[in-house]
Amino acid sequence: MKPIQIITPTGHLGTTPLEKASFELGCARNPDFIIADSGSADIGPYPLGADRAASNEVWQRHDIEAMLLAARRLKIPLIIGSASDTGTDRGVEQYLRIVRELAAEHRLGAFELAAIRSELAVPDLIARLEKGQIIQGLNGRADADVALLRRTNTVVAVMGAEPIRDALNAGAEVVIAGRSSDPAIFAAPLLNAGYSAADAFFCGKAMECASFCGEPFMGKETILGRVDDSGVYVTAMHPDQRCTPASVASHAMYERLNPFREYVPGGYLDMSNCRYEQVDEKTTRVTGQTFVADTRTWIKLEGSGKVAERALFILGIRDPYTIANLERAIDWAKGKLTERFGPIGGSYNVFYHVYGRNAVMEEMEPTPAGSPVEVGIVVEVTCDDFERADTICHIAAKNLFYARLPNVKGTAGTAAILSDEVLRARPAYEWTLNHIIEARDPREFFTTRFERIAAR
């Protein structure tokens, strides 16, 4: 079979700009495809639930422009998955608009544009449940019920390779896909070329985060993947980076419950017998991967729903006595909130995030700070109504100034404030769906529309 070469310049399009120097080095290697992932669940549930981009459009446009112009210059397909962070219909439409605008601005020649949508309507999923279909929870979650779906704002299905393969086979030269399995966007053209699912999906698993599979660590640098009859080759394009057996293997294993498996619609990639070999200074070859097919097709669903409005107040404490008795001060402040507003955890909630002690890990902190010189506290209040959250948050923070601790004789207060204001934060959202649903066909939940971008 003909060797296939793919370049990817970024592991999450638009979060920060791709590095153009290594991207041009990749383009000079005459790749067959330019592919980039543009989404992640790492950004938390807010962007999906609120249906807003997490990335700035300035940088999204920057990355799309570089890739689109290179793809049209080289006359090769461009594939972008999980459009605008979450892969909702809004994200797909946003990227289609950007592509159209860039095509007009640069007076590009005509090309075929395919848009693949993956957003699902909550009422349709409720109807499926009522007809007896099971939406199965992952990683210990309970199966979805109607109540769970009703508190879900937005749902996307995570597509495998098949919808993208179909778009390419139908002549698409630019593919903008909704929520996608990260390795599937790379596997699609390799499967179309006749390569095994094992090699196709391993290439995608290795390349999905671009230069994260190289060393030393660098972000937003281009990686070249090549697949031929002898295996999968991964090469770093940055002059000072290389892909080694350790760097490629560690990236293949990360973010997995089982470090040797990557699940996609139709089965899973088994990496337990992979062999990693350094073939030149910058390239590692991988062989031994297998693909275990499933007799059923499972499609992952991601869903998010709004929990509450949020208010924040930022303050700092440097008084050693207050720091030593901080839990007593916080408990006193919470007691005053309960007196005025009712039990915490009822119609509102309050959190004191203590930076400098355990704000990141909280009770899971393995090495608690001994005696910090100062701490920063972010007071967070969640409530259905922001005006009430604002009121509670202000008192929740100011209570720390007046906390009644034993042996305190001064009246100067115990805290300093960054700014005497309550900050309106984004609403709180939760992941409601981390589930799978059985599909009759891997294309069942996805729709594709073609558009001819005319020459300018």
Summary of the structure (lengths in Angstrom):
residues: 456
radius of gyration: 25.4
end to end distance: 36.6
largest distance: 82.9
contacts: 1577
relative contact order: 0.15
helix: 32%
strand: 32%
